[in-house]
Amino acid sequence: MSKPKVLVTSVDGWTGHKITEHLISDLKGKLDKIYATAEAGAESAVPNPAELEKAGVTLFKLDSSKKSGEMVNAFKNADIVVLIPPTKKDKIHRSKNMIEACKEAGLKKIILISMAAADLTDEQKQPHLAEFKKIELEANQAGFDHLLIMRVNFYFENLLIYKKQILDGKLPLPIKDGKLAPISIKDTAEAVGVLVSNPDKFKEYSGQLITLTGSKAINGQEIAEDISKCIKHELKFEDISNEDAQKILTDFKNLDESEHHVLLEYYDLTKAHRAAFVTAHIFKNLVGHNPASLGEFCKIHEEHLKA
C-alpha cells in the first residue's frame, strides 16, 4: 500500500502549525509527502510557516480570500487534506474557497477541523462560534466521498494567554462557576496524525462528526489549583467581566481579533453551564490513550509559566 500525501491548511495558525510539526517529527516515515498552505504575506506571523518549510514541508503561500488556479493546483498534490478554517474575520468565505478548491482538485478525503460547542450556539448570541456550523454545512454539501468533521474543544494552550496575570498570582476568566473540558493542541495533532497515516482508521471514522475534549470538566477554581501545584505558588481564580476579558485578549499580541470573539463566546457558553461535556472516550478509542490532563500540560509548560 502506497504512503499517503497529506496537505494541512492554515499553518500560519497554531492548530495547523502543530499538526504539521507532529506529522514531521512523528509520522514522516509513514507519509509520502507533507504539504502545507499559509496565507500570502504571513512571513512574519507567529507561528512562522517558514519554520515548517525549513523542516522539509512543501509550503504554498496562497490568498484564501479568492479561489484561484494556484490553490486548486496546490491541493492536487495531496491524497488527503486537513482543512482548518483560517483565523480571519471572513473565515466562512475563505473556508468555502478552500472547500471548493478541494472539490475542483478531485480530493476525495477531507478532515475538517471545527470547533466544539458550535452546535450549542445561538446565532444571535454567539455568531462567531456559529460560523463553524456554516463551514461544516459547506463541507457536507460539497459531496466529498470521505469527509470527517473533527470538532476540537477549548485548548489548554489558551491559558498561556494569561501568563502575565498568572505570574501576578491571578487567573482572570469570565466564566463564573462554569466548567469546561480543555484539550491540548498536541493531542489534537496526534488524533489527526492517526487518521492521515492509517487508512483503516480513516475508513472507520469517515463520514462521522467527532468531538474531542479533555478527560475532565473543570471550573476556574480547579484550573487555578492545578496550575498552582505545578508552578508552586498560589494562584487565585477571578471571575471577570467580558469587557475586562476583551482587554486582556487585545493586549495579547499574537491573537487575531476574530479569535477574541470565538473565545469570549465560548466563555459565555461556559458561564451558562453549556460547555461541561466530556468526550474523552472518543479520543481514547481513536488514539489508544487518554487525553492529557491539565497537570500534565502544566508540567510540559512549567518553565514558560514561571518565567
C-alpha angles and dihedrals in degrees: 000000000000120000115253126249109226130198122193119196130211097025089162084077125070098248095053092040095052093044090053092046089054092050090051098045102037110020108030091113091056096050129069096210139352119215129179140185129213132177114272108255093030093117091115094042125126108256094037115221090205089074089065091048090054088053091058104270117138103235125201116197107209139170102232091189086085133035107238138177086246090060093047091049091050091054092048088071093067138076092199132022126206099207115201119181109241117250092246133120090245094049094139092057093044093046091049089054091052092046091051091046090052090051092048090048090057096246113169101178120060133167109195115199110214137166126270114237091031087121091054096058131114103219091218094051101032105027096154095051088045089060089077090062089055092050090050089052091051090052093047092049092051090075101227114180092231119022125167119185113203116192111197125198133231108307123240084222089070087072088068087070085074096053093118092052092043090056086055090053097256137111106195114192129153096228106102106202095333121132133223135179108224124197128200124248086232091061091046090052091049091052091051090046092056091052098047095043098043114059092190092055092048091050090050093054099035113123093023135115109218131183122211121203137157122271098260140034110231135180129224095268092051091049090052092048093051093048090047091057090052101046093035099230130096117270122190123205114229123194105217137183123265088247092057090044090053091052092054091049091048091051090053101086103198097066127089115233090241088064091054089064094047092051094046091049091049089051088053090055090048091050089051090054092246099117101061095101118128124201100167090136090068091056092046093049090050102040103024101240139059121274116259119276123230089254091055091047091050091050091057091048097034096117092047091052092050099044 
